[in-house]
Amino acid sequence: TKMWTHLERQSGAGGVGLRGPGESQLEIDKRLLRDRIIVLKRKIDAVQKQRDIHRRGRSNLGLPVLALVGYTNAGKSTLLNYLTRAGVMAENILFATLDPTTRKVKLPGLKTHPEVLLTDTVGFIQKLPTQLVAAFRATLEEVKEADVLLHVMDASNPVWNKQEVAVKRVLSEIDAGDKPVVRVLNKIDLLDDDVAEELQYEAAMMDDCSVAISSKSGEGMIDLVATIEEALMALLLPIEVLLPYTHGKEVNMVQEVGHVEEIDYRVEGTYIRARVPEAIANRLRPFNVNEEDENTSGAANKSNGDDTATEEEIDWVAIGRGRHPKTEL
């Protein structure tokens, strides 16, 4: 048979110089694989640049980014579909989500940020191989760029505590362990009613941001929105600014991405007391009312102090030198 003829050496007979056997088929295959690897790496770099462009575009919107993370088959894609109607494949298979999906969603009842960006990511597993970490670089980068992580856990799984530890370990490995986390205990619809009710109560009484839900039936979604708002509120900084009427763009920006507590239209401009992200707070720092008052008060006190010091110096120096008549004190 000729099954293994492709492994024979290519004969150099009849070639230029008759230099003997040429390149073997195995060597050709290795060379083709190396070339293929180079091409794939170039494509990955191109995809990386494209994702960076998309990520910068989303950051310019000023909307907070929520990333769904968790063990594989925890129900992340089902939760994304429930909140956004994204139509993402949600199957009970390993790594059903390989490409991160980001959707802009308006969560009902969310007051801090009317709209947020919600991203679905790949499911984690225990002892994730380094080769897979490199392959899932795109989705893992979405996790690193997120403002808040929604850690979705399958509460119906008897080993969900171990799965939570495994996810935390992977988050630490990719330098995302210090991100604000909302613990989402999912799939309570698969539990007994008494167990599900007790789990919801325990989640509500926890010190951290935890909530028990069912992404399939929608139970507990109101509590989820309230918990997300609590986590987002912790990221906002309080501001008190007076914006001239020529800065209408900044006023709209505060109203869109911040939580306005008070707004008043005065003669000098628009007075706003709100909570906004750190980037916007730094941008509006020149219009801070408190700093203006402190600067004005400090300048006035300094001026009065200088006048007093000057007056006292002129008074006593003149009297000491006998060049001016003594004034009554």
C-alpha positions as CSV (number, residue, x, y, z in Angstrom):
1,T,0.0,0.0,0.0
2,K,0.9,3.6,-0.3
3,M,-0.5,4.7,3.1
4,W,2.8,6.0,4.4
5,T,4.4,7.2,1.2
6,H,3.9,10.8,2.4
7,L,6.5,10.1,5.1
8,E,9.2,9.1,2.5
9,R,12.0,11.5,1.8
10,Q,11.7,13.6,-1.3
11,S,14.4,12.4,-3.6
12,G,16.8,14.9,-4.9
13,A,17.8,12.7,-7.8
14,G,17.8,14.5,-11.0
15,G,18.0,17.9,-9.3
16,V,20.6,20.5,-9.6
17,G,23.9,19.1,-8.5
18,L,22.4,15.7,-7.5
19,R,22.8,16.5,-3.8
20,G,21.0,13.4,-2.5
21,P,17.7,13.2,-0.5
22,G,15.8,16.4,0.0
23,E,13.4,17.6,2.8
24,S,11.4,14.8,4.5
25,Q,7.6,15.0,4.7
26,L,7.8,15.4,8.5
27,E,10.1,18.4,8.2
28,I,7.7,19.9,5.6
29,D,4.8,19.4,8.0
30,K,6.7,21.1,10.9
31,R,7.6,24.0,8.6
32,L,3.9,24.4,7.5
33,L,2.8,24.3,11.2
34,R,5.3,27.0,12.1
35,D,4.1,29.2,9.3
36,R,0.5,28.6,10.4
37,I,1.3,29.5,14.0
38,I,2.8,32.8,12.8
39,V,-0.2,33.6,10.7
40,L,-2.6,32.9,13.7
41,K,-0.5,35.0,16.0
42,R,-0.7,37.9,13.6
43,K,-4.5,37.5,13.4
44,I,-4.8,37.4,17.2
45,D,-2.8,40.7,17.4
46,A,-5.1,42.2,14.8
47,V,-8.2,41.1,16.8
48,Q,-6.5,42.5,19.9
49,K,-6.1,45.9,18.3
50,Q,-9.7,45.9,17.1
51,R,-10.9,45.0,20.6
52,D,-8.8,47.9,22.1
53,I,-10.6,50.3,19.7
54,H,-14.0,49.0,20.7
55,R,-13.0,49.2,24.4
56,R,-11.9,52.8,24.1
57,G,-15.1,53.6,22.3
58,R,-17.1,52.1,25.1
59,S,-15.0,54.0,27.7
60,N,-15.8,57.3,25.9
61,L,-19.5,56.7,26.6
62,G,-18.8,57.0,30.4
63,L,-21.1,54.0,31.1
64,P,-20.1,51.6,33.9
65,V,-19.1,48.1,32.7
66,L,-20.4,45.0,34.4
67,A,-18.7,41.7,33.6
68,L,-20.4,38.3,34.2
69,V,-17.9,35.9,35.6
70,G,-18.2,32.5,37.1
71,Y,-17.7,28.8,36.8
72,T,-18.7,27.2,33.5
73,N,-22.4,26.4,33.3
74,A,-23.3,28.7,36.1
75,G,-26.0,30.5,34.0
76,K,-24.1,33.6,32.9
77,S,-25.4,33.6,29.4
78,T,-28.9,32.9,30.6
79,L,-28.7,35.9,32.8
80,L,-27.4,38.1,30.0
81,N,-30.3,36.9,27.7
82,Y,-32.8,37.7,30.4
83,L,-31.6,41.2,31.0
84,T,-30.7,42.2,27.4
85,R,-32.5,39.7,25.1
86,A,-29.1,39.3,23.4
87,G,-29.8,35.9,22.1
88,V,-26.5,34.4,23.2
89,M,-26.2,30.7,23.1
90,A,-26.8,29.3,26.6
91,E,-26.2,25.5,26.7
92,N,-25.2,23.1,29.4
93,I,-21.8,22.4,27.8
94,L,-18.2,23.3,28.6
95,F,-17.1,26.7,27.3
96,A,-20.4,27.5,25.6
97,T,-19.3,31.1,25.5
98,L,-15.9,31.7,23.9
99,D,-16.3,35.2,22.5
100,P,-17.3,38.0,24.9
101,T,-20.6,39.6,24.2
102,T,-21.3,43.2,25.3
103,R,-24.7,44.8,25.4
104,K,-25.9,48.2,26.6
105,V,-28.8,47.6,28.9
106,K,-31.2,49.8,30.8
107,L,-31.9,48.0,34.1
108,P,-35.4,48.6,35.5
109,G,-35.3,50.6,38.7
110,L,-31.6,51.4,38.5
111,K,-31.2,55.1,39.6
112,T,-27.4,55.5,39.9
113,H,-26.7,54.7,36.2
114,P,-29.8,54.4,34.0
115,E,-27.7,52.4,31.5
116,V,-24.8,50.1,31.9
117,L,-22.7,47.8,29.6
118,L,-23.1,44.2,30.4
119,T,-20.4,41.7,29.2
120,D,-20.6,37.9,29.1
121,T,-17.3,36.0,29.5
122,V,-16.0,32.5,29.2
123,G,-16.7,30.1,32.1
124,F,-13.8,29.2,34.4
125,I,-12.8,25.8,35.5
126,Q,-10.5,24.5,38.2
127,K,-6.8,24.5,37.3
128,L,-7.3,26.4,34.1
129,P,-4.3,25.5,31.9
130,T,-2.0,28.3,30.9
131,Q,-2.6,27.5,27.2
132,L,-6.3,28.1,27.7
133,V,-5.6,31.3,29.5
134,A,-3.7,32.6,26.5
135,A,-6.5,31.4,24.2
136,F,-9.2,33.2,26.3
137,R,-7.1,36.4,26.5
138,A,-9.9,38.5,24.8
139,T,-12.6,37.6,27.3
140,L,-10.2,37.8,30.3
141,E,-9.2,41.3,29.3
142,E,-12.9,42.3,29.4
143,V,-12.9,41.1,33.0
144,K,-9.9,43.3,33.8
145,E,-11.5,46.4,32.3
146,A,-14.8,46.0,34.0
147,D,-15.9,48.3,36.8
148,V,-17.9,45.6,38.7
149,L,-17.9,41.9,38.4
150,L,-21.1,39.9,38.7
151,H,-19.9,36.5,40.0
152,V,-22.6,34.1,39.0
153,M,-22.7,30.8,40.9
154,D,-24.8,27.7,40.5
155,A,-26.5,27.4,43.9
156,S,-28.0,24.1,42.9
157,N,-24.6,22.5,42.6
158,P,-23.5,20.9,45.8
159,V,-19.8,22.0,45.3
160,W,-20.6,25.6,44.4
161,N,-18.4,26.8,47.3
162,K,-15.3,25.1,45.7
163,Q,-16.2,26.5,42.3
164,E,-16.3,30.0,43.9
165,V,-12.8,29.5,45.3
166,A,-11.6,28.3,41.8
167,V,-13.0,31.4,40.1
168,K,-11.4,33.7,42.7
169,R,-8.1,32.0,42.1
170,V,-8.3,32.7,38.4
171,L,-9.3,36.3,39.0
172,S,-6.3,36.7,41.2
173,E,-4.0,35.2,38.5
174,I,-5.2,37.8,35.9
175,D,-4.9,40.7,38.4
176,A,-8.6,41.2,38.7
177,G,-9.0,40.0,42.3
178,D,-9.4,43.5,43.7
179,K,-12.4,44.4,41.6
180,P,-15.8,45.1,43.3
181,V,-17.8,41.9,43.2
182,V,-21.5,41.2,43.4
183,R,-22.1,37.5,44.4
184,V,-25.1,36.2,42.4
185,L,-26.4,32.8,43.7
186,N,-28.2,31.6,40.6
187,K,-30.6,28.7,39.8
188,I,-32.6,28.9,43.0
189,D,-35.5,27.6,40.8
190,L,-33.9,24.2,41.0
191,L,-33.9,24.2,44.8
192,D,-36.8,23.3,47.2
193,D,-38.9,26.3,48.1
194,D,-37.7,26.3,51.7
195,V,-34.1,26.0,50.8
196,A,-34.4,28.7,48.1
197,E,-36.1,31.1,50.6
198,E,-33.5,30.4,53.2
199,L,-30.7,31.1,50.7
200,Q,-32.3,34.4,49.7
201,Y,-32.5,35.5,53.3
202,E,-28.9,34.5,54.0
203,A,-27.7,36.4,50.9
204,A,-29.6,39.5,52.0
205,M,-28.0,39.4,55.5
206,M,-24.4,39.0,54.2
207,D,-22.1,41.9,54.7
208,D,-20.9,41.8,51.0
209,C,-23.0,42.4,48.0
210,S,-24.8,39.1,47.6
211,V,-28.2,38.1,46.1
212,A,-30.0,34.9,45.2
213,I,-31.9,34.8,41.9
214,S,-33.1,32.6,39.1
215,S,-32.0,33.9,35.7
216,K,-34.5,31.5,34.1
217,S,-37.7,32.5,35.9
218,G,-36.6,36.0,36.8
219,E,-37.1,35.6,40.6
220,G,-35.0,38.0,42.6
221,M,-34.2,40.3,39.7
222,I,-35.4,43.4,41.7
223,D,-32.9,42.5,44.5
224,L,-30.2,42.0,41.9
225,V,-30.7,45.5,40.5
226,A,-30.7,47.0,44.0
227,T,-27.4,45.1,44.8
228,I,-25.8,46.3,41.6
229,E,-26.8,49.9,42.4
230,E,-25.2,49.5,45.8
231,A,-22.0,48.4,44.2
232,L,-22.0,51.1,41.6
233,M,-22.8,53.8,44.2
234,A,-19.6,52.9,46.0
235,L,-17.6,53.8,42.9
236,L,-19.0,57.3,42.6
237,L,-17.5,60.4,44.1
238,P,-19.6,63.3,45.5
239,I,-19.3,66.7,43.7
240,E,-20.7,70.1,44.2
241,V,-20.1,72.3,41.1
242,L,-21.3,75.6,39.6
243,L,-21.1,75.2,35.8
244,P,-21.4,78.3,33.5
245,Y,-24.2,78.1,31.0
246,T,-21.6,77.8,28.3
247,H,-20.8,74.3,29.6
248,G,-24.0,72.6,28.8
249,K,-22.2,69.5,27.6
250,E,-20.8,68.9,31.0
251,V,-24.3,69.2,32.6
252,N,-25.7,66.6,30.2
253,M,-22.7,64.3,30.9
254,V,-23.4,64.5,34.7
255,Q,-27.1,63.7,34.1
256,E,-26.4,60.8,31.8
257,V,-23.6,58.9,33.7
258,G,-24.0,60.3,37.3
259,H,-26.6,60.3,40.1
260,V,-27.9,63.9,40.4
261,E,-29.1,64.8,43.9
262,E,-29.8,68.5,43.4
263,I,-29.7,70.8,40.4
264,D,-30.5,74.6,40.5
265,Y,-30.3,77.2,37.7
266,R,-28.7,80.3,39.1
267,V,-27.6,83.6,37.7
268,E,-23.9,82.5,37.6
269,G,-24.7,79.1,36.1
270,T,-26.0,75.6,36.8
271,Y,-25.5,74.4,40.4
272,I,-25.2,70.6,40.6
273,R,-24.8,68.3,43.6
274,A,-24.3,64.8,42.4
275,R,-22.2,61.6,42.5
276,V,-20.2,60.8,39.4
277,P,-17.3,58.5,38.3
278,E,-13.8,59.6,39.3
279,A,-12.8,60.6,35.7
280,I,-15.7,63.1,35.5
281,A,-15.1,64.4,39.0
282,N,-11.5,65.2,38.1
283,R,-12.7,66.9,34.9
284,L,-15.1,69.1,36.8
285,R,-12.7,70.0,39.6
286,P,-12.1,73.6,38.4
287,F,-15.9,74.3,38.9
288,N,-16.0,72.9,42.4
289,V,-18.0,75.2,44.6
290,N,-16.2,74.3,47.9
291,E,-12.8,74.9,46.4
292,E,-13.8,78.3,45.1
293,D,-15.2,79.3,48.5
294,E,-12.0,78.0,50.2
295,N,-9.8,79.9,47.7
296,T,-11.8,83.1,48.1
297,S,-11.9,82.8,51.8
298,G,-8.2,82.0,51.9
299,A,-7.3,84.9,49.7
300,A,-9.4,87.3,51.7
301,N,-7.8,86.1,55.0
302,K,-4.4,86.5,53.5
303,S,-5.2,89.9,52.2
304,N,-6.5,91.0,55.6
305,G,-3.5,89.5,57.3
306,D,-1.1,91.3,55.0
307,D,-3.0,94.6,55.5
308,T,-2.9,94.2,59.2
309,A,0.7,93.3,59.2
310,T,1.6,96.2,56.9
311,E,-0.5,98.6,59.0
312,E,1.1,97.4,62.2
313,E,4.6,97.6,60.7
314,I,4.1,101.1,59.4
315,D,2.6,102.2,62.7
316,W,5.3,101.0,65.0
317,V,8.3,101.5,62.8
318,A,7.2,105.1,62.2
319,I,6.7,105.7,65.8
320,G,10.1,104.1,66.7
321,R,11.9,106.3,64.2
322,G,10.0,109.4,65.3
323,R,9.1,110.3,61.7
324,H,5.3,110.2,62.1
325,P,3.0,111.5,64.8
326,K,1.8,108.9,67.2
327,T,-1.8,107.9,66.6
328,E,-4.1,107.0,69.4
329,L,-4.7,103.3,69.8
